[in-house]
Amino acid sequence: MKNGTLMNIGFVGVGRMGSNMALRLRDMGYRIMAVHDRLPEVAARVAAQTGAVAARTLGDVTKVSEVILTVVGTDSEMLSLFSENGDSLLNGSSGRIFVNCATLSPDVHVEIERRARVHGAKALEAAMASSITQARAGSLYLMVGGERETFERVRPMLEGMSASLRWIGTSGQAAKLKALVNMVMNINTAGLAEGLGLAEALGLDISMVREVFSQTGAASRVLETDGADMQNREHEVYFSAAHAAKDSHIALSLASRAGLFLPLAEATAGQYGRMVALGLGDIDKSGISELTFPSRHGKDIVPRTGENS
């Protein structure tokens, strides 16, 4: 909030997550001033939906926005948004607040905060442990890192986007926790795929197996979200295998720094890396079952609607 009024918002990265976050904020009464995406046609569509301008440059987003949310996929993409040369969100950024929502290496968030500070701006990381449906409904689970004072300035906006909002600590801390969340989620997903794959190999009824799993120690959140998709080969993208591979390696890098060997995380990263190598990186993480069901082994899969940003 600023002087009792809603802040003007800009978005960079308006794929499936970013666009639904923008629509949520528009519904809350925020003015979406400008949107930018690496695909101009995507930016144009979301601009029409939100009443924003489809900005030609990153600097154009910063110029008209008080808070800029970024939702991009990789460390290199994020660093390019905050380039210290050429077109950059840092151009004219004094007084602005950046809220960076991608799952990135913690060091990248620390570096973005440093670059923003040099230009008189603030930066937060807002790690999302949720998916597209929650983005649209305003029920994200958000873990925030950065200066507490900056967090409090944008808290009303973040509360409107989330069902659960938690400040984790200084810059980089939320990214570390998000990496752990995704590491455990990916391990659980790979384990479920192996269990259901073995069930098929043993001639067991998969629907019955899923029901038994749900009532025993094999139950998990992943069973609820991915079990039927694995059984029915429905891998519409909510969290891609390529992102699972990337996030697994972020966690493994943190483990290496801490001097830990995590064999389950290593194996899981290997499986998602195998999916990418087979051209299955653009299907949902539930598609890891294509590697474990004996009747499949990655054959005859057609990726459905893909992620963007």
Phi, psi and omega in degrees: 000148177221115182053038177078003181246160179284139181289153173280134190243141170238154179230137170236120186095087184241049170285212187295321178284307185300319181295320180289328173294319179296318179295322178298313180294323175300316180297333179280353179102001176287147176271114175275107189276318185207145175229149180218142178213155178294341174254106184304325181294328177292315178300319181297319180294315181290326176300317179296325181286330187252354183078017181269174170266138172278100188289136177286325185233162176295320179300329177294328177292312181299321185303322188253003187240147173267324176236131179241122176261133178245137179222083179237169195266335190226163177302315184294321177297317181296314180297327178291329177297327182251037179300146178271005176220150175072203180295129187200149173295342180285343182294119180067031189267002181305130179086354181276160174239126176257131176242109189258118194254001182279159172276110186230168172298136181307322181299330179293317177298320178297318180293320178297319178299319180297313181297319179298317181299321178302327183265009179080018180250173177239152178221137175236154167256136178231086183287134186251118175258057184204185183226197192298316181301317180290327177299316181289323184278350184075031182238033177295155166260112187248130174245121190246137175233148181137193180294133182298322181298319178293319176304316182295328179296325182253008181306314181303320178296313182294324178296324178290342180265350193227153169270332178224130183228127184221126171276124186267322182155205184291170183306135181098335184289319178295323179296323177297314181294320178298322178298322179291319177303310183290327177299310181294319177300316181294320177298315179298320180295315179296320179296318178297318179299321179291320179297314180289326177296317178293324178301317178297316181298330180272000178078020179276152177287120188294322179298318178295318179299315179299320180294318178295316177307317186295340183255006185228191181293352176277358181293148177196165174298323180296323176302319180294317187273330190240347186300309180295323179296320177297315181297318188264002180058041178253099189244044174301140193279119166245328176210109192286158175299324178297320177292324177298319178297313180300312184292327176298321181286330173299314179296319180294326176295319177296320179297319180298318178298325181277358180076026182250142171256124183243090187297325179291318178295321177299313181296319180295315177301322178296320179293317179290327174296324177295320177300315180300316181297330179274003181081019181254016182293338184267002173265170183295157178302335177299340179293355175298338176296338178294341179269346189247334177286125186298337181276358189243286183055044173079012184268145169063037177257129176247113180302140176268200185310127185268168176279156171219119182072000000 
